Amino acid sequence: MNKLFRELICLMLERQVRALRRRYKFTVVAVAGSVGKTSTKMAVAKLLEAAGKRVQYQEGNYNDRVSVPLVFFGLTMPPLRSISAWLKVRRQMSRAISSGYNYDVVVLELGTDAPGQLKHFEYIEPDIAVITAVSPEHMEQFGSIEAVAEEELTVADFSKSILLNSADISKDFIKFPDYKSYDASGGEADYQLIERVERTLGSQSLKIKTRQEVLAVEAAYSGKQGASIVLAAVAVADMIGVPTPAIAAAVATLKPFAGRMQVLEGVNGITIIDDTYNSSPLAARAALDVLYYTEATQKIAILGDMNELGEDSVSEHQKLGGYCRSDQLSLVVTIGAQARKYLAPAAKAAGCEVVSFDRAVEAGEYVRGKVEPGGLVLVKGSQGGIFSEEAVKLLLKDPKDASRLVRQSAEWLAKKPLR
């Protein structure tokens, strides 16, 4: 999109959101952070919806300057270079502003891939901003973790209330005094996970300390990172004023989404942990932790490249390879050049059996011939050029479950190097 045309479109969209905000009273929740934004956004939206709130949100990843304003109005992205399509969007927004707004809460995801981008969202003036984590991301642009922190925490400058994950954000980065915190790792926080009992893969019992009381809930999420997502959603609901019984009942309705620690049935009696939406060092280690503590006759980790790590790519892939445990993993399979060159040797040095492939389909075909009944396979990788969901597709018991995977539209499939 031409830069000038894009800027004009953004200004038009932002003006419409300002007009909507001035005319109607509703709560805006914005989710930022290095990892876990989409899962947290969806958990917040679905919990509030189940608790009886009228919630406006978008299930994909509308998180940039052009797409975020569309979420307020429930609109989809038009062809980027079509003037007539954008004029139609403007007319639709104007009609919505004049005809009434039927939502109590709007839940947004705010993304960034370079310094200075989040400040463009200041016109939104979120009532609550959730910051999920500060960890390596888009390091070619940011250069340092300090720059990442400065960018992600920018939302505090233009939000009325801040809720941050104190387990995954160093206190050294927090320069503002007034905020609420949540912590699923046992640390002190306003919203604290005080007990977590894994029932089965994809099921755990949680005891959550809120500002008022201790809440016992059942959650269909795996691992500490799943508990953290639930904890964030509970905290937002409590801050908005949802009654505790309604929060507890709503948590029971939540479930993971495509490519985000989704549990699927596989061939030959195996279970698949589908975590293929994207990958980062923090998220990949958390996914491996779930694989390690889950009982299975055989455990296989399919790990793809972690993109956008810049100068940290070598060390982060090596660290993840070193995190692979030979006492837990029967096999490590890598996808992509970075994983082959740096992750694989480190995993071998840790005592693991390792096989590397360039494409996800090759990895899926290989693993399909290696799985044993009762086995557990974790699949994780970045989306750009890796597309590890295509390995999952070859391991599914029911081919129809391919519709539950990420990036399965005709447009996406056309982009993938399947062979």
C-alpha positions as CSV (number, residue, x, y, z in Angstrom):
1,M,0.0,0.0,0.0
2,N,1.3,3.4,-0.9
3,K,2.6,5.1,2.2
4,L,0.6,8.3,1.7
5,F,-2.6,6.4,0.8
6,R,-2.1,4.1,3.9
7,E,-1.7,7.1,6.1
8,L,-4.8,8.8,4.8
9,I,-6.8,5.5,5.4
10,C,-5.4,5.2,8.9
11,L,-6.4,8.8,9.7
12,M,-9.9,8.3,8.4
13,L,-10.4,5.1,10.4
14,E,-9.0,6.6,13.6
15,R,-11.3,9.6,13.2
16,Q,-14.3,7.2,13.0
17,V,-13.2,5.4,16.2
18,R,-12.8,8.7,18.0
19,A,-16.4,9.6,17.0
20,L,-17.7,6.3,18.2
21,R,-15.9,6.6,21.5
22,R,-17.3,10.1,22.1
23,R,-20.9,9.1,21.3
24,Y,-21.2,5.9,23.2
25,K,-20.1,4.5,26.6
26,F,-18.4,1.1,26.4
27,T,-15.3,-0.5,27.8
28,V,-12.2,-1.1,25.7
29,V,-9.7,-3.8,26.6
30,A,-6.5,-3.8,24.6
31,V,-4.0,-6.7,24.8
32,A,-0.3,-6.2,24.0
33,G,2.9,-8.1,24.7
34,S,5.6,-10.2,23.0
35,V,3.7,-13.5,23.1
36,G,0.3,-14.8,23.9
37,K,-1.7,-11.8,22.7
38,T,-4.2,-13.6,20.5
39,S,-4.9,-16.4,23.0
40,T,-5.3,-13.9,25.8
41,K,-7.5,-11.6,23.7
42,M,-9.8,-14.5,22.8
43,A,-10.0,-15.8,26.4
44,V,-10.9,-12.4,27.7
45,A,-13.5,-11.9,25.0
46,K,-15.1,-15.4,25.3
47,L,-15.1,-15.2,29.2
48,L,-16.9,-11.8,29.1
49,E,-19.3,-13.0,26.5
50,A,-20.1,-16.2,28.5
51,A,-20.6,-14.0,31.6
52,G,-23.3,-12.0,29.8
53,K,-21.5,-9.1,28.3
54,R,-22.1,-8.0,24.7
55,V,-18.6,-8.2,23.3
56,Q,-17.1,-7.0,20.1
57,Y,-13.9,-8.7,19.0
58,Q,-12.2,-10.4,16.0
59,E,-11.1,-14.0,16.1
60,G,-8.0,-13.6,13.8
61,N,-5.1,-11.3,14.3
62,Y,-6.3,-7.8,13.4
63,N,-3.6,-6.0,15.3
64,D,-2.0,-3.3,13.2
65,R,-2.8,0.3,12.6
66,V,-5.1,-0.4,9.6
67,S,-7.0,-3.4,10.9
68,V,-7.6,-2.5,14.6
69,P,-10.2,0.2,13.9
70,L,-12.2,-2.3,11.9
71,V,-12.7,-4.4,15.0
72,F,-14.8,-1.7,16.6
73,F,-17.3,-1.9,13.8
74,G,-17.2,-5.7,13.1
75,L,-15.8,-5.1,9.6
76,T,-13.4,-7.2,7.6
77,M,-10.3,-6.0,5.8
78,P,-11.2,-4.8,2.3
79,P,-8.7,-4.9,-0.7
80,L,-5.9,-2.6,0.5
81,R,-5.6,-0.6,-2.7
82,S,-9.3,-0.2,-3.5
83,I,-10.5,3.4,-3.0
84,S,-14.1,2.4,-3.5
85,A,-13.8,-0.4,-0.9
86,W,-12.5,2.0,1.7
87,L,-15.2,4.6,0.9
88,K,-17.7,1.8,1.6
89,V,-16.0,1.1,4.9
90,R,-16.3,4.8,5.8
91,R,-20.0,4.8,5.0
92,Q,-20.6,1.6,7.1
93,M,-18.7,3.2,10.0
94,S,-20.7,6.4,9.8
95,R,-24.0,4.5,9.7
96,A,-23.0,2.5,12.7
97,I,-22.1,5.6,14.7
98,S,-25.5,7.2,13.9
99,S,-27.6,4.1,14.4
100,G,-26.5,3.0,17.9
101,Y,-23.8,0.8,19.4
102,N,-24.9,-2.5,21.0
103,Y,-21.8,-3.6,22.7
104,D,-20.6,-3.3,26.3
105,V,-17.0,-4.2,25.7
106,V,-14.6,-4.1,22.8
107,V,-11.5,-6.4,23.1
108,L,-8.5,-5.6,20.9
109,E,-5.1,-6.9,20.1
110,L,-2.3,-4.4,19.6
111,G,0.7,-5.6,17.7
112,T,4.1,-4.1,16.8
113,D,7.1,-5.2,14.9
114,A,9.2,-2.0,15.2
115,P,9.9,0.8,17.7
116,G,7.2,3.5,17.8
117,Q,4.3,1.6,16.3
118,L,2.2,1.2,19.5
119,K,2.0,4.9,20.1
120,H,-0.3,5.1,17.0
121,F,-3.0,3.5,19.1
122,E,-3.1,6.2,21.7
123,Y,-6.3,7.6,20.2
124,I,-8.1,4.4,21.4
125,E,-7.6,5.3,25.1
126,P,-8.1,1.7,26.4
127,D,-9.9,1.4,29.7
128,I,-7.7,-1.7,30.5
129,A,-4.5,-2.6,28.8
130,V,-3.2,-6.1,29.3
131,I,0.5,-6.7,28.8
132,T,1.3,-10.4,28.5
133,A,5.1,-10.6,28.3
134,V,8.3,-8.9,27.4
135,S,10.5,-11.4,25.5
136,P,12.6,-11.5,22.3
137,E,10.5,-10.5,19.2
138,H,11.3,-8.9,15.9
139,M,14.8,-8.4,17.0
140,E,16.0,-7.3,13.6
141,Q,14.1,-4.1,14.3
142,F,14.3,-3.8,18.1
143,G,17.9,-4.8,18.5
144,S,17.7,-5.4,22.3
145,I,15.2,-6.7,24.9
146,E,15.3,-3.2,26.5
147,A,13.9,-1.7,23.3
148,V,11.2,-4.4,23.2
149,A,10.2,-3.6,26.7
150,E,10.1,0.1,26.0
151,E,7.8,-0.5,23.0
152,E,5.4,-3.0,24.7
153,L,5.0,-0.9,27.8
154,T,4.2,2.2,25.8
155,V,0.5,1.2,26.1
156,A,0.7,2.4,29.7
157,D,1.2,6.0,28.5
158,F,-2.3,6.1,27.0
159,S,-4.4,3.5,29.0
160,K,-6.5,4.2,32.0
161,S,-5.6,1.0,33.8
162,I,-2.8,-1.5,33.3
163,L,-2.8,-5.2,34.0
164,L,0.6,-6.9,33.4
165,N,2.0,-10.4,33.7
166,S,4.6,-9.9,36.4
167,A,5.9,-13.4,35.9
168,D,7.1,-12.6,32.3
169,I,7.9,-8.9,32.6
170,S,11.0,-7.9,34.6
171,K,10.4,-5.2,37.2
172,D,13.5,-3.4,35.8
173,F,11.4,-2.5,32.8
174,I,8.4,-1.1,34.7
175,K,8.7,2.6,35.1
176,F,5.1,3.5,36.1
177,P,3.9,3.0,39.7
178,D,0.2,2.4,39.2
179,Y,-0.8,-1.0,37.7
180,K,-2.4,-4.3,38.5
181,S,-0.5,-7.6,38.1
182,Y,-1.1,-11.3,37.5
183,D,1.2,-14.2,38.1
184,A,0.8,-17.9,37.3
185,S,4.3,-18.8,38.6
186,G,3.8,-18.4,42.3
187,G,4.9,-14.8,42.7
188,E,3.1,-12.1,44.6
189,A,0.5,-10.3,42.5
190,D,-2.9,-8.7,42.6
191,Y,-4.2,-11.8,40.8
192,Q,-2.3,-14.8,41.7
193,L,-2.4,-18.5,40.9
194,I,-2.0,-20.3,44.2
195,E,-2.7,-23.8,43.1
196,R,-2.6,-25.7,39.8
197,V,-3.5,-29.4,39.4
198,E,-3.1,-31.0,36.0
199,R,-6.0,-33.5,35.6
200,T,-5.2,-34.7,32.0
201,L,-3.7,-33.1,29.0
202,G,-5.9,-30.1,28.3
203,S,-7.6,-30.1,31.7
204,Q,-6.5,-28.5,35.0
205,S,-7.9,-27.3,38.2
206,L,-6.9,-23.8,39.3
207,K,-7.2,-21.8,42.5
208,I,-6.9,-18.1,41.8
209,K,-6.6,-15.3,44.4
210,T,-8.3,-12.2,43.2
211,R,-8.4,-8.9,45.1
212,Q,-11.6,-10.1,46.9
213,E,-11.4,-13.9,47.4
214,V,-10.1,-17.2,46.2
215,L,-11.7,-18.6,43.1
216,A,-11.7,-22.3,42.2
217,V,-12.2,-23.1,38.5
218,E,-11.8,-25.9,36.0
219,A,-9.9,-24.9,32.8
220,A,-9.5,-26.7,29.5
221,Y,-6.0,-25.4,29.0
222,S,-2.6,-27.1,29.3
223,G,0.4,-26.0,31.3
224,K,1.4,-22.9,33.2
225,Q,1.1,-20.8,30.1
226,G,-2.5,-22.0,29.7
227,A,-3.2,-21.1,33.4
228,S,-1.7,-17.6,32.8
229,I,-4.1,-17.0,29.9
230,V,-7.1,-18.0,32.1
231,L,-5.7,-15.8,35.0
232,A,-5.5,-12.8,32.7
233,A,-9.1,-13.3,31.6
234,V,-10.3,-13.7,35.2
235,A,-8.4,-10.5,36.2
236,V,-10.0,-8.4,33.4
237,A,-13.5,-9.7,34.2
238,D,-12.9,-8.8,37.9
239,M,-11.6,-5.4,37.1
240,I,-14.7,-4.7,34.9
241,G,-17.0,-5.8,37.8
242,V,-18.2,-9.2,36.6
243,P,-19.6,-11.1,39.7
244,T,-17.3,-14.0,40.9
245,P,-19.9,-16.8,40.3
246,A,-20.3,-15.6,36.7
247,I,-16.5,-15.6,36.2
248,A,-16.2,-19.2,37.5
249,A,-19.0,-20.4,35.3
250,A,-17.6,-18.6,32.2
251,V,-14.1,-20.1,32.7
252,A,-15.5,-23.6,32.3
253,T,-16.6,-22.6,28.7
254,L,-13.2,-21.5,27.6
255,K,-11.0,-23.7,25.3
256,P,-7.8,-23.2,23.3
257,F,-8.0,-22.1,19.7
258,A,-6.4,-23.4,16.5
259,G,-2.6,-23.7,16.7
260,R,-2.5,-22.7,20.3
261,M,-1.8,-25.8,22.5
262,Q,-4.8,-27.5,20.9
263,V,-5.1,-31.2,21.6
264,L,-6.0,-33.5,18.7
265,E,-6.3,-37.2,18.0
266,G,-3.6,-38.7,15.8
267,V,-2.9,-41.8,13.8
268,N,-2.0,-45.1,15.4
269,G,-3.4,-44.0,18.8
270,I,-1.2,-40.9,19.4
271,T,-2.2,-37.5,20.8
272,I,-1.0,-34.3,19.1
273,I,-0.3,-31.0,20.8
274,D,-0.9,-28.5,18.0
275,D,1.0,-25.3,18.9
276,T,1.7,-24.3,15.4
277,Y,0.4,-20.7,15.2
278,N,3.8,-19.2,15.9
279,S,6.9,-19.7,18.0
280,S,9.3,-17.8,20.2
281,P,11.9,-18.9,22.8
282,L,9.5,-18.4,25.8
283,A,6.5,-20.1,24.2
284,A,8.6,-23.0,22.8
285,R,10.0,-23.8,26.3
286,A,6.6,-23.6,27.8
287,A,5.2,-26.0,25.2
288,L,8.1,-28.5,25.9
289,D,7.3,-28.3,29.6
290,V,3.8,-29.5,28.9
291,L,5.2,-32.4,26.8
292,Y,7.7,-33.3,29.6
293,Y,5.1,-33.6,32.5
294,T,2.5,-35.4,30.4
295,E,2.6,-39.2,30.7
296,A,3.0,-41.0,27.4
297,T,4.6,-44.2,26.0
298,Q,6.6,-42.1,23.5
299,K,7.3,-38.4,23.2
300,I,8.3,-36.6,20.0
301,A,9.0,-32.9,19.6
302,I,8.7,-31.3,16.1
303,L,10.3,-27.9,16.4
304,G,10.5,-25.4,13.6
305,D,12.5,-22.2,13.1
306,M,11.8,-19.3,15.5
307,N,11.8,-16.3,13.2
308,E,12.5,-12.6,13.8
309,L,15.1,-13.1,16.5
310,G,17.8,-11.1,14.7
311,E,21.3,-11.4,16.2
312,D,19.8,-13.5,19.0
313,S,18.7,-16.2,16.6
314,V,21.8,-18.4,16.9
315,S,21.9,-18.4,20.7
316,E,18.1,-18.8,21.1
317,H,18.0,-21.8,18.8
318,Q,20.9,-23.3,20.6
319,K,19.3,-22.7,24.0
320,L,16.1,-24.3,22.9
321,G,18.1,-27.3,21.6
322,G,19.8,-27.5,24.9
323,Y,16.3,-27.5,26.6
324,C,15.4,-30.7,24.8
325,R,15.7,-33.6,27.4
326,S,16.9,-37.0,26.3
327,D,15.2,-38.6,29.3
328,Q,11.8,-37.3,28.1
329,L,12.1,-37.2,24.3
330,S,12.3,-40.3,22.0
331,L,12.9,-38.1,19.0
332,V,13.4,-34.4,18.1
333,V,12.5,-33.4,14.5
334,T,13.4,-30.0,13.3
335,I,12.0,-27.9,10.4
336,G,13.9,-25.1,8.7
337,A,17.4,-23.9,8.2
338,Q,17.9,-22.2,11.6
339,A,16.6,-25.2,13.5
340,R,18.8,-27.5,11.5
341,K,22.0,-25.5,11.9
342,Y,21.7,-24.4,15.6
343,L,18.9,-26.2,17.4
344,A,19.6,-29.7,16.1
345,P,23.3,-29.8,17.2
346,A,22.5,-28.5,20.7
347,A,19.7,-31.1,21.1
348,K,22.1,-33.9,19.9
349,A,24.7,-32.6,22.4
350,A,22.0,-33.0,25.1
351,G,21.7,-36.6,24.2
352,C,18.6,-36.5,22.0
353,E,18.1,-38.4,18.7
354,V,17.5,-35.7,16.1
355,V,16.4,-35.6,12.5
356,S,16.1,-32.4,10.4
357,F,14.0,-31.4,7.4
358,D,13.6,-28.3,5.3
359,R,9.8,-28.6,5.0
360,A,6.9,-29.4,7.4
361,V,5.5,-32.0,5.0
362,E,8.7,-34.0,5.1
363,A,8.8,-33.9,8.8
364,G,5.2,-35.0,9.1
365,E,5.7,-37.9,6.7
366,Y,8.8,-39.1,8.7
367,V,7.1,-38.8,12.1
368,R,4.0,-40.6,10.8
369,G,6.2,-43.7,10.2
370,K,7.8,-43.5,13.7
371,V,4.8,-43.0,16.0
372,E,3.8,-45.7,18.5
373,P,0.4,-46.3,20.2
374,G,0.0,-44.1,23.3
375,G,2.6,-41.6,22.0
376,L,2.5,-37.8,22.3
377,V,3.7,-35.4,19.6
378,L,4.3,-31.7,20.1
379,V,4.4,-29.6,16.9
380,K,5.6,-26.0,17.1
381,G,7.2,-23.5,14.7
382,S,7.0,-19.9,13.4
383,Q,4.5,-19.2,10.6
384,G,6.8,-17.5,8.1
385,G,8.2,-20.2,5.8
386,I,7.8,-23.0,8.3
387,F,4.0,-23.8,8.4
388,S,4.4,-26.6,10.8
389,E,0.7,-27.2,10.8
390,E,1.2,-29.1,7.6
391,A,3.1,-31.7,9.6
392,V,0.2,-32.0,11.9
393,K,-2.1,-32.5,9.0
394,L,-0.3,-35.7,8.1
395,L,-0.5,-37.0,11.7
396,L,-4.3,-36.6,12.2
397,K,-6.5,-39.6,12.8
398,D,-9.4,-37.9,11.0
399,P,-8.4,-35.9,7.9
400,K,-11.5,-33.7,8.5
401,D,-9.7,-32.3,11.5
402,A,-7.5,-30.4,9.1
403,S,-10.2,-27.7,9.2
404,R,-9.3,-27.1,12.8
405,L,-5.7,-26.2,12.0
406,V,-4.4,-22.7,11.3
407,R,-3.8,-21.2,7.9
408,Q,-6.0,-23.6,5.9
409,S,-7.7,-21.0,3.6
410,A,-7.2,-21.3,-0.1
411,E,-5.1,-18.1,0.1
412,W,-2.8,-19.5,2.7
413,L,-2.5,-22.9,1.1
414,A,-1.4,-21.3,-2.1
415,K,1.5,-19.6,-0.2
416,K,2.9,-22.8,1.3
417,P,5.7,-24.9,-0.2
418,L,3.9,-28.2,0.4
419,R,6.4,-30.3,-1.6
